[in-house]
Amino acid sequence: MKRRVLTVAVTGMNARPDNPGPGLAVARCLKEAHGLDVRVIGLSYDAFDPGLYLPEMCDAAYLLPYPSAGEETFTARLSQLHARERFEVLIPCLDAELPVFARLAPMLAEWGIRMAVPAPQQLQMRAKDRLQELAQGAGIAAPETYSVFRESFFHTCAAEGFSYPLVVKGLFYDAKIAHTPDEAVSAFHRIVGAWGLPVLAQKMVPGEEINLAGLGDGNGKLIAAVMMKKRALTDKGKAWAGVTIEDPALLAAAARLVAATNWRGPLEVEVMCGQDGKMYLIEINPRFPAWIYLSAGAGMNLPEALVKLALGEPQTDLPPVPAGVMFIRYAWDTIVTLQNFEAIVTGDGLFTRSGSNKRKKNA
C-alpha cells in the first residue's frame, strides 16, 4: 500500500561553507526518512541560498520576506504559499524567525499547518541574556554573562570582573572570541549592525565543547538526543567535522533543561567541559543545528521524529546512537539557470518536480 505523501515546509536553506543554516540538513534528513514520504518545500530569505536550487532536496522553493518587514507582510506571504502548496508541517530553522513563528503558531494551526516549536515564554527562558537563571534552576553551571549597550564596557570590564579573552555574542546569533579591547569593540559594532542591542559579553571557559541535539515533547520529556564532539572547525568556530559520543552527564543535563522549560520541539544544547571538571552551559539554540544530518547518519533521524511529533503521532523509543559515527562537511558548486534564479527573485517560486510544475501551471 502506497503511503501518503506529506508536504513539509523547511526554512533556512542557506549553505555557506563556513556557517551553514540547518534547513538543508533538515531537508536531507526528511528525504531519507524511513517512516515518511515527504515532499519538501524550501523557504528562504535570500535568492542566493543554494538549497533552493537543489532538486534532490526541495520539490519547490520560494522566498519569504524578512520578519523585520512586519508580521502582516510575513503572514500574507505565508498565506499565499500555503494556498499554493498546502503545507501540512512547517519546520522553522533559524533563531531570528522563531519568535515570529511561535506567535503565529495558533493561527497557522487553524490553517492546518502543524509545527512543534517552543512557546514564546519558553524562548524567553533560554534567551542568552537569561541563560544563567535557567541553568541555575536546572542545576547546571553557566559562565557569567553581561548585557552590553556601550563599547566603553570593553575598556573598563575589569571593574565588572571580566578579563580577556572573553566572548562577544549577539542576542540572537553570532559570537566572537576577543583577546583585546580593540577586538571586542570591533565585534561589538559588527554584531550591533547585524542584530542590534544589547550585545552580550560572556566570560571565557577554557575546556572542550560538546553539543547535544534533541527533541522535547512539550510535557517535560526529552524524546531523543544525539551528542557530538567537534573535530574540525571553520574560522567562525562552526563544526566542519564531528563525531558522535556518549556522555551521560550531558544527557542528564539536557533532560533537566527540557523538564525545567517543558520544551516543545527541537533544541541544541552547547556545553563546555571546563578544565576545573565542571560542565558549563554555553547556549541553548531553539532549533536543530546545521550538523543535524549526523542524527540520520547515526540511525536516529530527529527531523523525522519532529514531523511525527508535530502531527501528534505516538512516539516510539528511538534506538540509542552509537559513539564513533563521524561527519565531515564538504562544499560543492550548484549550477543554476538565470531563469530559475529569476523565478525565485520574482517570488513566483521554483518547482523542481514535474508534478509540481504541472499542478502549478494549471492552478
C-alpha positions in Angstrom: 0.0 0.0 0.0 1.4 3.4 -1.0 2.0 5.8 1.9 0.5 9.3 1.8 3.0 12.0 0.8 3.4 14.7 3.4 4.1 18.3 2.4 6.6 19.8 4.8 8.0 23.4 4.5 11.5 23.9 5.8 13.2 27.3 6.2 16.8 28.3 6.4 18.1 26.8 3.1 21.4 28.6 3.1 24.6 26.6 2.8 27.5 28.9 3.4 30.5 26.6 3.8 31.9 28.4 6.9 28.5 28.9 8.6 25.6 26.9 7.0 22.0 27.1 8.1 20.2 24.0 9.3 17.5 23.9 6.7 19.3 22.0 4.0 20.4 19.3 6.5 16.8 19.0 7.8 15.5 18.6 4.3 18.2 15.9 3.6 17.0 14.0 6.8 13.4 14.2 5.6 14.2 12.9 2.2 16.0 9.9 3.8 13.2 9.2 6.4 12.3 5.6 6.6 8.8 6.1 8.0 7.6 9.0 5.9 7.3 10.0 2.3 7.9 13.8 2.3 7.6 16.5 -0.3 9.8 19.3 0.9 9.1 23.0 0.2 12.2 25.1 0.7 11.7 28.5 2.2 14.5 31.1 2.4 15.2 34.8 2.7 17.9 35.2 0.2 17.8 34.3 -3.5 21.5 33.2 -3.3 20.7 30.4 -0.8 21.8 27.3 -2.8 19.4 24.9 -1.1 16.6 26.4 -3.0 18.0 25.1 -6.3 18.7 21.5 -5.3 16.0 19.3 -6.8 17.1 16.3 -4.7 16.3 18.3 -1.5 13.4 20.7 -2.5 10.4 19.8 -4.6 9.5 23.5 -4.7 11.2 26.6 -3.3 10.2 30.2 -2.5 11.5 33.4 -0.9 10.0 34.8 2.3 10.1 38.4 3.4 12.3 39.0 6.4 10.3 39.0 9.6 11.5 42.6 10.2 9.2 43.6 7.3 6.4 43.2 9.7 4.1 40.3 10.7 1.3 41.4 8.3 3.6 41.2 5.3 5.2 38.0 6.6 1.8 36.4 7.3 0.4 37.4 3.9 3.3 35.7 2.1 2.8 32.5 4.2 -0.9 32.5 3.4 -0.2 32.9 -0.4 2.3 30.0 -0.3 0.1 27.8 1.8 -2.7 28.3 -0.7 -0.4 27.0 -3.5 1.3 24.2 -1.6 -0.9 23.2 1.3 1.8 22.8 3.9 0.9 20.1 6.5 4.0 20.7 8.7 6.4 23.7 8.9 9.9 23.5 10.4 11.5 26.9 11.2 15.3 26.5 11.3 16.6 30.0 12.2 16.9 31.6 15.6 15.7 35.1 14.4 12.4 33.8 12.9 11.5 31.5 15.9 9.8 34.3 17.9 7.6 35.2 14.9 6.6 31.6 14.2 6.0 30.9 17.9 3.5 33.8 18.0 1.9 32.7 14.7 1.6 29.0 15.7 -2.1 29.2 16.8 -3.1 30.9 13.6 -1.1 28.5 11.4 -2.8 25.6 13.2 -6.1 27.0 12.2 -4.9 27.0 8.6 -4.0 23.3 9.0 -0.2 23.9 9.3 1.4 21.9 12.2 4.5 22.9 14.0 6.4 21.6 17.0 8.1 24.8 18.3 8.6 26.3 21.7 6.1 28.8 23.0 7.2 32.5 23.3 7.7 32.2 27.1 10.0 29.1 26.5 12.0 31.1 24.0 12.5 33.8 26.6 13.6 31.3 29.3 16.5 30.2 27.1 17.5 33.6 25.8 21.2 34.2 26.0 20.8 37.1 28.5 18.8 34.8 30.8 20.8 31.7 30.5 22.4 31.8 33.9 19.0 31.9 35.6 17.8 28.9 33.6 21.0 27.0 34.2 20.8 27.6 38.0 17.2 26.3 38.1 18.3 23.1 36.3 21.3 22.6 38.4 23.9 23.4 35.8 26.8 25.8 35.9 26.9 28.7 33.4 29.6 31.3 32.7 28.7 34.9 33.8 27.1 36.9 31.0 26.7 40.7 30.9 24.4 42.8 28.7 26.4 45.5 26.9 25.0 48.7 25.5 28.1 50.8 25.0 31.5 49.9 23.6 33.2 51.6 26.6 32.4 48.5 28.6 35.2 46.6 26.9 37.8 49.1 28.1 36.5 49.0 31.7 35.2 45.5 32.0 37.8 44.6 34.6 35.7 46.5 37.1 32.9 44.1 36.4 35.1 41.1 37.0 35.7 40.3 33.3 39.1 39.7 31.8 40.4 38.8 28.4 39.9 36.6 26.4 36.1 36.9 26.6 33.3 36.0 24.2 31.2 38.8 22.5 27.8 37.5 21.4 24.7 38.7 19.6 21.3 38.3 21.4 20.1 36.1 18.5 23.2 34.9 16.7 27.0 35.3 16.2 29.9 35.0 18.6 33.5 36.2 18.6 36.3 35.4 21.0 38.0 38.7 21.7 41.6 38.8 23.2 41.8 42.6 23.4 39.5 45.6 24.0 40.0 46.6 20.3 38.9 43.2 19.1 35.9 43.3 21.4 34.9 46.7 20.2 35.2 45.7 16.6 33.0 42.6 17.3 30.5 44.8 19.2 29.9 47.1 16.2 29.7 44.3 13.8 27.1 42.4 15.9 25.1 45.6 16.6 24.9 46.2 12.9 23.5 42.8 12.2 21.4 42.0 15.3 21.0 45.2 17.3 21.4 45.8 21.0 22.2 44.6 23.6 25.4 42.7 22.8 26.5 40.1 25.4 29.9 39.7 27.0 30.4 36.2 28.3 33.3 35.0 30.5 35.6 32.5 28.6 35.6 29.0 29.9 38.7 27.1 28.9 37.9 23.5 28.0 36.3 21.2 25.4 33.0 21.9 23.8 30.4 19.2 23.3 26.9 19.5 21.8 23.6 17.8 22.0 20.7 17.9 19.5 17.4 16.8 21.0 13.6 16.9 20.8 11.3 17.9 23.6 7.7 16.6 23.7 6.3 19.8 25.4 5.5 17.9 28.6 9.0 17.9 30.1 10.4 14.8 28.4 13.4 14.6 26.2 12.2 12.3 23.5 15.6 11.6 21.8 19.1 13.1 21.6 22.3 12.9 19.6 25.5 14.0 21.2 28.5 15.2 19.2 32.1 16.5 19.7 33.6 18.8 17.2 36.7 17.5 15.5 37.4 20.3 13.0 36.2 23.9 12.9 35.7 26.7 10.4 37.2 30.1 11.1 33.8 31.0 12.6 34.1 28.2 15.1 31.4 26.1 13.4 31.8 22.3 13.1 33.4 21.2 9.9 33.7 17.6 11.2 32.4 15.9 14.3 31.9 12.5 15.9 29.0 11.1 18.0 29.8 10.5 21.6 28.1 9.0 24.7 28.1 11.4 27.6 25.6 10.6 30.4 26.3 13.9 32.2 25.4 15.9 29.2 22.3 13.8 28.5 21.1 14.2 32.1 21.7 18.0 32.0 19.7 18.3 28.7 16.9 16.3 30.2 16.8 18.6 33.2 16.7 21.7 31.0 13.8 20.2 28.9 11.9 19.3 32.1 12.5 22.8 33.6 11.1 24.5 30.5 8.6 21.9 29.3 10.3 22.4 26.0 8.5 21.5 22.8 10.3 20.9 19.6 14.0 20.8 18.6 16.9 22.3 20.5 20.6 22.3 20.6 22.4 22.3 24.0 26.0 23.6 23.8 28.2 23.0 26.9 31.9 23.4 27.7 33.7 20.8 29.8 35.9 23.1 31.8 39.4 22.4 33.0 38.0 22.5 36.5 36.0 19.4 35.9 32.6 21.2 35.7 30.2 21.3 32.8 29.1 24.9 31.8 26.0 25.7 29.8 27.1 28.0 26.9 23.9 28.2 24.8 20.6 26.6 24.1 19.6 27.1 20.4 15.8 26.7 19.8 16.2 24.7 16.6 18.2 21.9 15.1 21.9 22.6 14.4 23.5 22.6 10.9 25.1 19.2 11.8 21.7 17.5 12.3 22.2 15.2 9.3 24.5 13.3 11.6 21.4 12.2 13.5 20.1 10.4 10.4 23.6 9.0 9.6 23.8 7.6 13.1 20.4 5.9 13.0 18.2 8.5 14.9 16.5 10.7 12.4 15.5 13.6 14.6 13.7 15.7 11.9 11.6 12.7 11.0 10.7 12.4 14.7 9.9 16.1 14.8 7.4 15.8 11.9 5.6 12.9 13.8 5.6 15.0 17.0 4.0 17.9 15.1 1.3 15.6 13.7 0.5 14.2 17.1 1.7 10.7 16.2 2.7 8.4 19.1 6.5 8.5 19.7 8.2 5.1 19.8 11.5 4.7 21.6 14.3 5.5 19.2 17.4 3.3 19.1 20.5 4.6 21.0 23.1 6.4 18.9 26.4 4.6 18.8 29.6 6.5 19.5 32.2 6.9 16.8 30.0 7.9 13.8 31.6 10.9 12.1 30.6 13.6 9.7 32.9 15.7 7.5 31.3 18.6 5.8 32.0 19.5 2.2 31.1 22.2 -0.3 30.2 22.0 -4.0 29.0 24.3 -6.8 25.4 24.3 -7.8 24.6 25.2 -11.4 21.6 27.5 -11.6 19.9 28.8 -14.8 19.1 32.5 -14.9 15.5 31.6 -15.5 15.4 29.6 -12.2 17.1 32.4 -10.3 14.6 34.9 -11.7 11.7 32.7 -10.6 13.0 32.8 -7.1 13.7 36.6 -7.1 10.3 37.5 -8.5 8.5 35.4 -5.9 6.9 33.0 -8.4 8.9 30.1 -6.9 10.8 27.2 -8.4 9.3 23.8 -8.9 11.9 21.1 -9.3 9.5 18.2 -9.7 7.5 17.7 -12.9 4.3 17.1 -10.9 4.7 20.4 -9.1 5.3 22.2 -12.3 2.2 20.8 -14.0 0.0 21.3 -11.0 1.0 25.0 -10.5 0.6 25.8 -14.2 -2.9 24.5 -14.1 -3.6 26.4 -10.8 
